[in-house]
Amino acid sequence: MNDLGKLLVVVGLFIAAMGALIWSGFGRGWLGRLPGDIHYSKGDFSFHFPIVTCLLFSLILTLIMWLIRR
């Protein structure tokens, strides 16, 4: 149970930190606009898929989880 408690505290702190960063406006200029993110617009239709941003978040979360399990 000790490991579960430690994991919950770390995840909670991470979520709080991410919330504070988003609330402060950090990343508003570049987040979702990285090179490789797909943006298509034609007339009234617009499609945006931030694939590189998703890959970056996945890499960061994978590294964090790897460090926690270590």
Secondary structure, 3 states (H helix, E strand, C coil): CHHHHHHHHHHHHHHHHHHHHHHHCCCCCCCCCCCCCEEEEECCEEEEECHHHHHHHHHHHHHHHHHHHC
